Every structure is written in C-alpha cells, then in structure tokens.
Amino acid sequence: MNIIEKFLTVNAYSRSGRRLAECRAVILHYVGIPGQRAAATWGFFERDCPRDRHFSSAHYIIDLDGVMYHAVPDNEVAYHCGSSEIDPATGRIYTDWARGKFGHFVSDPTKNSPNNCTIGVELCIDKNGNFTPETVAAAVELAAKLLEENHLNTEDIGHHQKVVGWKDCPLPWVKNPALFDELKCEVSNKMGAKNQLPC
C-alpha cells in the first residue's frame, strides 16, 4: 500500500482531535467531483471546511492511481457519516442497518454520531464518474487491513447511503449495488477463509 501520512491540522470542522470511542465499521464514500484528486480533497478538508464552518473529513482519501492520503489518525473522529436529516425509507435519522450496527451511537443524533465509531474512506472518481481499477484495488487492500486491525469482518464494511439512506454516496455503487458486493468479496478473499463471503 502506498499511504502518504498527511494529517489535517486540528480544528473544529475537519479534525477535532477527539478520540474514536471504538471502531464498529469501515464506511466508504466517493469524492463527488469527477476527476478531483486526493490532494485537492485533502485541501478542501484542511482549508475550506474551517473557513466555511463546514463539518467534513475522512480518515483516508484514495486517489485515482491508488495512492492514499491518511488525513485523520485512525483513533480519532472524522466527520464523514453523521446526519440530522431523516431517512425517507424509515422516517428516522439513520437507516435500519445503521441502527443495528451502531446502537447507541445513532439513538440520539443530538448527543452522539456514527462518526464516533467508524473509520471513513473517500474514493476519488475519474472524469466519467467511475472508480479506477487502481482506486478499487487500494480500497480493497485498505479495508482488509482496517477490518483485521479492528477485529471486524466483511459484514462491517458499509457505505454512506447504508448509514443515512437518503444520500447517493458513493454514486457508482448506489447506481450499481453489485459493484459494492464485488468489492466486499474481494476484501473477503484478501482476508482469508475465516472471512469468506458467498461470492
């Protein structure tokens, strides 16, 4: 893995410095601007979020060539999947999947958040809005590593829409869920027999 450790400056909007309570899942996202590189996304978190008072960040940003920026330490909170908007499918702030996975972390959004128990990963998309093979391969490798380090399995990989319901993120997998299933199978294979999914 090619990981560039480039932590964001501690600030109120993209890196609070608060400790992660625990890790219950790895949540994948996409950079919504086609062709935007990881360095530009890192810059958005570093400069634009504090300037605009906008909460947003991720622990990792995976570039089009598979190079990863490590923007927030794994043991700190990143702002990537919290919400105050109601999921139309359930009439609640978070999805059934999120409530089952995160328990008290989603029971009262005014006091807690799934950001406190998840690691967030942003994936860049090419100019056509797709993930490159290099980005997907790096995501598989990183997800397997994070799951193993936190004693989790492939059922503990999610994406943003699985948490909040209403957000089309990551759009390539929202449009084609089979691609997300393929990624989970690749992570399963990378982790070995004890984590095998029926692929």
N, C-alpha and C positions, 0 to 999 in steps of 0.2 A: 504494500500500500504506500502510496505517495501522499503523506499528510504534511501540510505546512501548518505548524502551530503559530497562529497569529491571533492571540486573544484580544477581544474588544476591550476598550477602556471601560472600567467600571463606571456606570452611570445609571440613572433611574429608568431608562427606557429600553435598553437593549442588553445590558449586563449588570444586574443588580448586585452580584456578588453573594446572593443568598444561597445557602446550601440546598441541594436537592434532598427531599425527605427520604426518598428511595427511588428505585427505577422499576416500574412495572411494565413498561413498553418502550419500543422504539417507534417513533412516528415520522413517516416520510411525507415530504412536501415537494412542490415544484416552484421554481422561480418563474413567476407569471409573465416575464418579459422575454419573448423569443430572442435567442442569441446573446442574452446578457451573461457575462462571465462571472465566475465566483468572486473575483477581486472587486467587481462593481457591486455585487450583492453585499460583500463584506463592508464596503464603503457606505452603502445605504444604512446598514446597521450601526456603523461607527459614527457617521456624521449626520445623516438625515433624520434618523429616529430621535436622537436627543434634541436636535434643532426644532423639529416639528412636533415634539412631545407625542410621539407615536410609539406604542409598545410593539416591538417586533425583533426577533432574533432566532437563531438556531445554533445548536452546538457545532454542527458541521455544514459545510457548503461544498457540494461535489460539482466540479467544473465539467465542461464538455469533453475534456481529454482525460477525465478520471482523477485528476489531481484534487485533493481535498483540503479545504481550509478548516482548521479547527478553531472556531471563533469563541466558544464558551467552554470552559472546563466541564468535563462530564459530571462532576459532582456539584455543579451549580445549576441554578434555574435559568432556562432560556424562555423567551416569550414566543411560543410558536403554536399552541393549540388551545389556549384559553378562550372563553367566549362569554358574551352576555346576551346573545341572540337566540331566540327559540328555534329549535329544530322542528320544521313543519311536519315531519313524519310522526313525531311523538308528542308534540306540544310542550316539550321540555327544553331546557337549555342544551343538554347533551343527549347523545343517542343512547339507545339501549346497550349497544356494545360498550360504549364508554362507561356507562353506569356499572355494568357487570365487571369491567376490567379495573376501574379506578376507585370504586366505592366512595368513601367519604371525601375523596379529592374532588368529586363532582356533585356532591349532595347539596352544597350551598355555595353558588358561584360568587357570592359577596364575601366569602371568607376563605375559599380555597380554590384550587385550579388543577387540572391535569398537568399543567406546566411543572407542578411541584413533584411529579412522579414519572416523568417521561424524558427521553432524550430525543431531540428534534434534528432532522436531517433535511436540508434543502438540496434538490437536484436541479441543475441547470437544464434548459431545453434549447434545442437548435433553432435555427431561423424558421423552421416549419412547425415548431411547437412540439417536437418529439424528443425523447431521451436518446442520446447516442449510445451505442453499444458500450463505449468506454465508461460512460456515466453509470449505466446499469451494472456493469461488472464491478465497479468500485463500490456501488451501493450494496451489492450482494456481499462483498468482502467485509465492508464496514459493519453491516447489520449482523453478520455472523459473529464478528468479533465482539460487538457490543452485547449481543444476546448471551454469548458464552461468559463474558466478564460479569454479567449481572444475573447469572444462573436462570436465564429465561429460555424459552423455546420459540419456534417459528409461529406459534399462535399469538405471540406477544409482539408481532410486527403489525402496525396499523398505518393508516394514512389519515390526513387531515379530515377528509369527509367522514371517515368512520367514527371520528370523535365528535364532530359538530353537526353532521348531517346535511346542512344547507350549503356548505362551501364546496365548489367544484375544484378541489385541490387534492391530489395532483390531477390535473385535467386529463393527461393521457390515460391514466388508469381509471378515472371516473367514466370516460368515454368507452374504455375497453377493459373491463374488470379482469378478463382472462390474462392480461399482461401482468397485472399485480399478482395473480395466482402463480404465474410462471416465475416471477421474482421470488416469491415465498418458497417455491420448490427448489430453486437454485440455492437459496440460503440454507434450506434443509439439507440438501446434498453436501454443501460446504461444511456443515456442522457435524455430519456423520449419522450413523444408523440410529442413534438414540433420539434424533430429532426428525426422522424421516416423515414426510407427509405423503399421503397417497396422491402421486402426481401422474 
